[in-house]
Structures are given as C-alpha cells and as structure tokens.
Amino acid sequence: MEEKVDILIATYNGEKFIKEQIDSILNQTYQNIQLIISDDASTDKTREILKQYEQNEKIKIFYQEENLGYLKNFEFLLNKVESNLYMLSDQDDVWKREKIEKSVEKLQKENLDLVFGDLEVVDENLNTLYKSFAKYKKFDKKIKKCIGSYKLQYLYNCMTGCTILSKKKYLNKILPFPTTSKYMVHDYWIGFIVSLYGKVGYLKEPYIKYRQHGENQIGTQRATKKIKNTEELRDFLIEIKLGIFETYVQNENRIPENLRKQNEQALEYYKMLKNKKKVNFSKWGTFYKLYKQETFSFFMKNFILFNMPFLV
C-alpha cells in the first residue's frame, strides 16, 4: 500500500495559477495524498477558488485572519503535518504527473530522509526558459560533490522547497524557523537540518514546471543583478554569510556540537572581513575550512573577492 503523503501549499494572492497547481497535484499518479492549504489573508479571489475544493476529502484548508508572511505560513503548515512524509508546494507551478511517485520511490528505494530535485523553469504560459534550474544556478556540480554531506546546504541553498519530500521526524529540530536572517529561508533551513542528521538524495529529472511570472516571492531572479560594482558585491555576499552564520550560532542547540566552534569562527571571520575593505591576511585557515569542498574556480573567486578585492 502507498504511504500517505501530506502536501503543504501556502497561498497568498494566487488567483492566477492556484487552480492549475492544485489540479496538477490531484491528478498525480500517486494518489494516497492529503493537501493541506493555508491561505495567508489573500485580498484577491484566491479564497473563492479554494472554497471550490472544500468538499474534497483529500484537502484541508485553513484561512488566516492576518497576513503571516510566507515563512510563518509554511511554519503553520508544517505544524499541521499528520503523515510520516510531507512535501512543499508553491502556489503557481505545475507538477508533472509522476512527481510524487518518483520522489517516494527514490526515498524508499535508497532509504533516504529527504529527496529534492531539479526543475524546468518556465514562463507565465509554461514555455520553457531553462530545462535545468540546477544548471542555470550552477548548483549541479555542488550537488553531485556534496550530496552525502551537510556541506551541500552549509554555505548556500541548493534546494528549492517545492521539490522537497521529507520525513516528519525531523520537524522537532526544524521548527520553529529561525528569523535572524532574511537569507535563511524555509527550504534552506529544512535542507540544512535534515542533511545534518539524515540522508539526502537528489532527483536529476525535473518533475516541476517552475513558473516565473514577475510576482514570485522567491524564484530564479539573481539577487546580484542590481549590484553595480565589486565593492557592492563583496558587501552583499558578506551580509548574506553574516546572516547565515548568526543563524547557526544562535541556534546551536539544534546543530551538532562538532560544528559549533566552526560556526563561531566563521561568524568572526565575516565580521572581520566586513571591516577590511582592501586586503586581508588574517584567518585564512577559516576560509579554507569553509570552502575547501567547492570547485577550484569557485574557491579562488571567493578567496580573491573576500580577501584581496583589489585584484578583481
């Protein structure tokens, strides 16, 4: 018998695409599912659309009276998980019919705790923009190299939330979500925690049409596009790393003891870099420990940018 999977959909002003997304989930080849939907006080016709599904026995719908924001809305949903397995869903994508089946199959066959995968990036009308999100974001080599290690999610996020299938048993470490940094989003944290304590696998085949339409809360848009020069890029990347390592340090009770000292050292390293604008000859060993698993080109680009920006 198929194991039941809870699928969590956080909605907010999603009237344009929410019906197509829900229908793509209901039409999956894998049918032992429960959709748990939380609408975050939408002001458009999202709630009218959701009410059409209220009589469906596979769907539970919650209507928030006040806007929580996507992070707290997903936290609300994760607290409603009943099954041993759960998946996350965006409100504006389309799932290919075998997505759930292939995710569960891989998790069970390889005895995994979390499965995530690639996506096909499409425009508003589902025309393909990029066949592989991982290749577009240049995550593919990192994923291949670090799939069995916490390092997969340590420095930056390689997982897209809507591709995740995970076991419920890790939620006691995942929740509540940290709120120290806006760069530590829900899928980043989920993937990091499970990669620390469990076994993670990757589906290379994209089973989602990942729709980009200009109103996505999170998507393919590169945050660095608006940056004008090297100094701004360096400051921006340091800000991200400060937020990430502040999160790790402040939540050390959820992180294995053998990583806590490294996290503290990394936080001090980036604090030091923030005040050294031209050249740095200190704590190179910390940088090496953090980046040694990266490709040589990535290692050198970041080393020069952070420590010798005058060379860029």
MIDO-702589 format. One record per residue: x, y, z of N, C-alpha, C in turn. Coordinates in steps of 0.1 Angstrom, whole numbers, plus 5000, padded with zeros to 4 digits. Example, Ala and Ser with C-alpha at 12.3 -4.5 7.8 and 13.67 -1.06 7.14 Angstrom:
# MIDO-702589
513249435078512349555078513249675078;512849785071513749895071512950005079;
END
This chain:
# MIDO-702589
500849885000500050005000500950135000;500550234992501250354992501250425005;502350475009502450555022501850695019;501050745029500450875027501450985028;501151085019502051205018501151335020;501551415030500951545032501651645023;500851725015501451825006500951965011;501952045014501652175020501752285010;500652365009500552474999500252605007;501252695007501052825013500652925002;499352975003498853064993498753214998;498953304988498753444990498553514977;497453564975497053634962497553554950;497153434950497553344939496453304929;495553394927494353364919494653324905;495753374899496053344885496453194883;497053134892497653004889497252894899;496652924910496452834921495652714917;494552734909493752624905494552524896;495352574887496152484879497152404887;497652464897498652394906497952284914;496852314920496052224928495652104919;495152134908494652024899495851934894;497051994892498151914888498651814900;498351854912498651764923497651664925;496351694923495251604924495351494913;495951534902496051434891497251354890;497951354901499251274902498951124900;499951054896499950904895499850844909;500450914919500450874933499250944940;498350864945497050914949496850914964;497750854972497550854987498150984993;497351094991497851224995496851305003;497251395010496451495016497051635014;496251725008496651865006496251945018;497252015024496952105035497352245030;496352325029496452465023496252565034;497152665034496952775043496952905035;495852975035495853105027496153215037;497153295033497753405041497053535040;495653535042494853655042494953725028;494653645018494653695004493653805002;493953894994492954004991492453994977;492853894969492253874956491253764956;491053684946490053584945490553444949;491753444955492253314959491353234968;490753294978489853224987488553174980;488153254971486953204963487253074956;488453074950488952954943489052834952;489752854964489952754974488652694979;487652774980486352724985485752624976;486152624963485652524954486152384957;487152374965487852254969487452204983;486652274990486452245004485752115007;485052064997484351934998485151814994;486351844989487251734985487851674998;487651544999488151475011489651465013;490351495002491851495002492451635006;491551725008492051865010491551925024;492551985031492152065043492652205040;491752305043492052445040491952525053;492952615055492952705066493052845061;492252935067492253075062492753165074;493953225071494553315082493753445082;493553495094492853625095493753745092;495053725096496053825093497253775086;497853855078498953805069500153775078;500653645077501753595085503153615078;503053625064504353615056504553475053;505353445042505453315037506153215047;507153275055507953195064507053135075;506253225081505353185092504153095087;503853125074502753045069503152905066;504352885061504952745060505152685074;505552765083505652705097504352655102;503352735100501952695104501652565097;501852555084501552425077502352305082;503652325085504452215090503952165103;503352255111502752215124501452135122;500952135110499752055107500051925100;501251895098501651765092501151645100;500451555094499951435101500651305097;501051305084501651185078503151175081;503751065079505251055081506051125070;505351145059506051215048505351345044;506051445040505451565036506251625024;505551705016506151785005505651925006;506452015001506152155000505752194986;504852284985504352324971504252474970;504652534959504352674956502952684951;502452804949501052814945500952844930;502052854923501952894909502752804899;503152684904503852594895502852494889;503352404881502652284877503552164879;502952064886503651944889503451844877;504451784872504351674863503751554870;503051464863502151364869502851264878;504151244875504951144883505751204894;505651324897506451394907506451324920;505251304926505151234939505651094938;505251024928505550884927507150864926;507750944918509250934916509950974929;509451074936510151124948510051014959;508850954961508650854971509450724968;509450694955510150574951511650584954;512250704951513650724954513950724969;513050784977513250794991513250654997;512250574993512150434999513250344994;513550354981514450254975515850284981;516250404983517550434988517650465003;516450445010516350465024516850605028;516250705021516650845024515650915034;516151025039515251105048514651225041;515351265030514851385022515251365008;514351394999514651394984514351534979;515251594971514851714964515351694949;514951794941515251764927515351894919;515651874906515751984896514452034892;514352144885513152204880513352244865;512252244858512252304845511652454847;512452554844511952684846511152734833;509952784836509052824825508552964828;507953024817507453154818505953144823;505253254823503853254827502953164819;503253134807502453054798503052914797;503952874806504552744806505552714795;506052814788507052804778508452784785;509252694781510452664788511452774786;512052824797513152924798514452854800;514552754809515752684812515252534815;515852444808515552304810515952254824;517052314830517552274843517852394851;517052414862517352514872518652504878;519052374881520352354888521552404879;521452374866522552424857522552574856;521352634855521152774854521852844866;521552794878522152844890523552804893;524052704885525352644887525452574900;524352504904524352414916524752274913;524752234900524752094896526052024901;527252094900528452034904528552024919;528052124926528052124941527152014946;526051994940525151884944525751754942;526351734931527051604928528151574938;528851674941530051654950529651644965;528651714969528351724983527051654988;526451574979525051514982525051434995;526051384999526051305011526551375024;526651505023527251585034526451705037;526551755050525851875054526451995046;527551975040528252085032527352125020;526452035016525552065005524752195008;524352215020523552335024524252435033;525452415035526152495046526452635042;526952665031527252795027526252865019;525452795011524352855004523352745001;522152784996521052694995520952634981;521052494980520952424968519652364966;518752374975517452304975516352414972;515452374963514252454961513052384968;512352464977511452404986510352314979;509852364967508752294961509252154955;510552124956510951994951511151894962;510951944975511351864987510251754990;510651634993509951535000510751495012;510151505024510951475036510151405047;510851345056510251275067509951375079;508751345085508251435095509151435108;509951325110510651315123511651425126;512051495115513051605117512451735121;511151745121510451875123510751925137;510951845147511251895160512551965161;513451945152514652025151514552145142;513652125132513452235122512652355127;511652325135510752425140511052465154;510852595157510352705148511552745138;511152805127512152855118512952975124;514252975122514953095127514553225119;514653335125514253455118515353565119;516553525122517753615123518053675110;517953605099518453655086517353625075;517053725067516153705056516753615045;517953585046518553495036518453345040;518153325053517953185057516453155056;516053115044514653095041514252945045;512952915044512452795049513152665043;513252665030513852545024515352535027;516052645028517452645032517652575045;516852615055516952565068516452415069;515352385062514952245062516052155057;516552195045517552115039518852105047;519252205054520452205062520252115074;519152125081518952045093518851895089;518151855079518051715075519351665070;520151745063521451705058522451685070;522251745081523051735093522751595100;521551555100521151435108520651315100;520351345087519751235079520451215066;519851145057520451105044519651175033;520251245024519651325014519951275000;518851274992519051224978518551334968;518951314955518651414945518051344933;516951404928516351364915516851454904;517651404895518151484884517051524874;516051444872514951464863514051574869;513751684862512851784867511451744866;510751744877509351704877508351824880;508951944879508052064882508352164870;507252214866507352334857507352454867;508552514869508752624879508452754872;507252804875506752924867507353054873;507853134863508353264867507453364860;506853454868505853544862506053694867;507053724874507353864878506753894892;505953804897505353824910505753724921;506753634917507153534926507753594938;507453534950508153574962509553534963;509753414957511153354956511153294942;512253314935512353254922513753254916;513853264903515153254896515853384896;515253494899515953624898517153624906;518253664900519553674907519653794915;519853784928519853904937521053994934;522053944927523254024924523054114911;521954094904521754164891521854314892;521354374903521254514905522554574911;523554484914524754534920525654594909;526254704913526954784902528454764902;529054724913530554714912530954604922;532354574922532854474931532654494945;532854624949532654654964531254624969;530254654961528854634964528654474965;529254404955529054264955529654204967;530854244971531554194983530754214995;530254344997529454375009528254295010;527554274998526354194998526554055002;527653984996527953845000528353835014;529053935020529453925034528153935043;527254025038526054045046525253905046;525253835035524553705035525153615044;526553605044527253505052527153545067;527153665070526953705084525553665089;524553685081523153635085523053485087;523753415078523653265079524453215091;525653265094526353215105525853275118;525253385118524553435130523353335134;522753295123521653195125522153065131;523253015126523852895131524252905145;524853015149525353035162524253055172;523253125168522053155177521253025179;521352935170520552805171521452685173;522552705181523552605182522952475189;521952495197521252375203520652275193;520452325181519952235171520952185161;522252215164523352185155524352095162;524851995156525851905163527051985169;527451935180528452005188529752025180;530151925172531451935164531452055154;530252115151530252225141530152355148;529852365161529552485167530752585168;531952525170533152615171533452665157;533352585147533552635133532552745129;531352735133530352835131530752965137;531152955150531653075157532853145150;533753065146534953115139534553175125;533653115118533153175106532453305108;531653315118530953445121532053555124;533053525132534053625135534853655122;535053555113535853585101535053685092;533753665090533053755082532853895088;532753895101532754025108534054105106;535154035106536454095104536554145089;536054055080536054095066535254225063;534154235070533354355068534054485070;535054485079535754605083537154615075;537454515067538654515059538354525045;538454645039537954665026538954635014;540254635018541254625007541954495007;542554455018543354335018543354275032;543354135032543254065045544253955045;545053945056546053845058545653755070;544453775075544153705088543153595085;543253495094542253385094542053315081;543053295073542853235060542553085062;542953025074542552885077541052865078;540352965083538952955084538252955071;538753045062538253045048538452905042;539652855043539952725037538952615042;538752605055537852505061536452515055;535952645053534652665048534452635033;535552665025535352655011536152545004;536852455012537652355005536952254997;535652235000534852134992534352194979;534552324977533952384965534952364953;534452394941535352374929536452474930;537552454923538752534924538452674920;537752694909537352824904536552904914;535552834920534652904930535552944942;536352854946537252874958538053004955;538753004944539653124941538953254939;537753244932536953374930536553434943;536053344952535653394965536753434974;537953364973539053394981539553534977;539653564965540153694960539153804963;537853774961536853874963536853914978;536853814987536753855001538053905007;539253845003540453875009541353975002;541253984988542054064980541254134969;540154204973539254254963539854354953;541054404956541754504947542154434934;542254294934542654214923541454194913;540254214918539154184909538854294899;
END
